């Protein structure tokens, strides 16, 4: 029986952005990693989540240090180039005393939107109230939110197996989304001078779903250990007997993948 998770949109931009999807490939991994079924299964865990952007929109958020964050909103021109429309610089109070400031700057001398609209657009992509906790923290909003079945939680993580450097660390959270209407957020922590881009087809994080039921652990019995050893010996014997050569000269065994597929109905 399949588990059903219901989706609902970013409240500020309903219906905007790509739907969550599973993806086992990571383009920047080496070629031989694509023949590792356990790696691909790890990458495909849950769903990739995208920002609430249209194809002609993008943004960039940078931590400038000393409690300053700059959000830049861009649109693509008919010629395919990106043009900055406005920026919102958020300045946090020193020592958490005082008011947070939002400074808006327009790149066009005759802007087509108001300051209030620019701030509202920025808030559809980031959560200003979460900035600076801890220093450098920035919460990115997703295009899609999740409601899980009773007893199931949603875990919000960075994108698995993205190994190119530098990779900003992220605070992983687990939310009881069966009863709490959580708006999807991914909480990255940047160093001064670091930034995160946002694009229509660029995922900003990954989610997967876990049950809240209690888990007990115990040691294996001698009989269970003996069965595990026999199973392991049989597996490696069959794996060694099944080898495939790729077009670029890499030899690998598809035994694990075939066994995995045979377990599924």
N, C-alpha and C positions, 0 to 999 in steps of 0.2 A: 504494500500500500504506500502510495506517495504522500509525503507531507506537503501541505499547502501553506505557503507564506503569501500574505496579501500585501500589495504595494499601494502606496499613496504618495503623491507628489510633494516636492518642496512647496511650502505654503506661500512663499513669496513669488514663485514662478511656476505655477502648476502646468504640467504637460511639457515643460521645456527640458531638453537634455536626453541623452541616450538612456535606454533601459539597462538595468543591470544584466550582466551576462557572464557565463563561465568561459574561461580561456586558459588552456593548458600550456600554450606556447609563450615564451619570453624571447623576443627577437634578438636581444643582445647576448643571450647565452651562447656558448660555443656549440658547434654542430653536434658533437657527440652527446651533449646533454639532452638532445631531442629524442634519443633512443633510450632514455631512462624513464621507465613508466612511473616509478615512485616519485620522481621529481615533477613530472607532468601532473600527477595526481595531486601533489602538494600545491602546485600553481593553480589548479582548477578547483581547489576547495572553496565552496561558497560562490560568491559572485563579485565581479569587479563593479565598482560604483563610479559614476561620472558626475561632473559638475553640471549645474542647471544652466547650460549655455546653448545658444543657437550656433549653427555652423559658422556664421559670420562674426562671432564674438570670441574674445579671449580676455584674459586678465593676467596680471602678475602681482604677487604680494611679496614684499621684502621687509625683513627686520633690519632696521638701520642702527639698532643699539640705543641705549639710554631711554627705553620705553617708547621709541618711535617706530611705527609701521606705515609703509606706503603701499596703497592699493592703486593699481593703474588699470583702467578699463579701455579696451581697444576694439575697433571694428575693422573688418577687411574692406578695402576699396574695390571698385569694379576691376581694377587691374591686378587684384590678388595680393596687394601689399597691406600690411597691418598699420593702422593709424591710431595713435593714442587719442582718446576723446577727453578724458578727465582723470584726475588722481584724487584720492582721499588719503590724507596723512593723519593717522590716529596718534595722538600724543597722550601717553598715560601720565597721571599725576605722580610727582616725585614722592616716594615713600608712601604711596597709596593714600595720600591726603590731598583732597581737591577734586576737581572735575576732569573727566576725560575730554580732550579736545578733538574735534574732527575738522581738519582744514581741507577745503576743496579748492582745487585749481583746474581751470579749463584750458585745454590746449588751443581752442578756437576763441578768437576775440568776441565772437557773437554766438555763444552757446545756445543750443536748441532746447536745453533742459535747465531746470532750476537747481540750486544747491541742494535743496531737500530731496529732489529726485535722484541726484547723483549719490547722496548718502544712502538712500533707500536701495539703489541698485547694488552698491557695495555690500550692504548688509544681506543681500540675497545670496552672496557667495562666502562671506566670512561672518564670524560671530565676535563683534568688537568687545563684548563683555568678557570673553574668555582670553583676550590678549594679555600676555605678560604673566600667566600663571601656569608654569614657571616662566622666568624671563625668556623671551624669544618664542613663546608658545603662540600658535595661530590655529584656529579651528576653521576648517573648510567645510562648507555645507554641500551635501550631495543632492543630486536631482531627485532621488527616490528614497522614500522611507519604507520601513518594514513592520508588518504586524504578524507576529508568529502565533502558532497554535498554543493552547493552554499548556503551561509547564516548560515552554521553550524560550531561550534568550537569544539575542543577537550580539555577536562579538565583532567589534570594529577594529580593523588592523591596517597596517601599511600593506602595500602590494607585495605578495610573497615572491621570492626569488628574483627580485630586481637588484642585481648585484653591482651595477655600474656606480662609480663614486663621483661626487659625494652623495650619500643618501641621508637625508635628514631623519633623525629618529622620531618615532611617533609614540604617543601614549595610547596603549591598547585599553579599550573599555568594553565592559559587558553589561548590557541593559536588558531588563525584563520587559521585552517588547510585546508580550502577550497582553499586558494590561496598561503599560505606559506608552503614550503616543509620542515616542522619541523622534525628533528630527535628526536625520543622519548627519553626523559631524566626524571629521577626522582631525585629530589633535596633534599636529606636528610641532616640533621644537627646533627653531632655527638659531644659528649663530649670527652675530652682527655681520651684515653684508650678504647673507644668504637669502635666497628667494625661492618661491614656488610658482611655476607657470600654471595656468588653467586654460584648457582648450576643449572643444566639443567632444573630440574622440580620445582624449587623454584621461585615463582613470585616475582618481585621486585617492582611492583606497579599496579595501576588500572587506566583505562581510561573510560570516558563516554562522550557522545556527547550532546551538547545543541544548540538550535537555537539562533541566535543573535537578533531576533525580539524583539521590545520593549514590556514591560509588564506594564499594568496599574492596579492599585489597587483601590478598592472603598469599602465602608461599605455596608453590606447587608441591604436590606429593611426589614420592619417588616414581610411582607409576606414570604420573603426568609428565615428569621430566624425561623418562625413558621414551614416551610417545613423541615428545618434542624432538629428541635426538634422532629417532628413526625418521621422522618427517623431514628434518633438516638434511640428513644424509641422502634421502631419496630425492629431495628437491635439487641439491647440488649435483647429483649424479645425472639427473635428467637434463639439467641446465647445461652441463658440460657436453652432453651428446647432441645438443641443438645449437648450432652456430650459423649466423648469417653475415655475409660480407656486404657492406654498403658500397655505393658507387665511388666514394672517396677513400676506400681502403680500410675503414674501421670495421673490426669484427665484433659482433655482439650477439647475445642470446635473447630471443623474444619469448623465452619460456615463462617468465613471470607474467608478462602481458597476456599470454594465451591462458594461463591458469586463472588470472584475474577475471578475464572475460567469461571463462567457463563457470565461474561461481555465480554470475548474475543471471536472473531469470530472463 
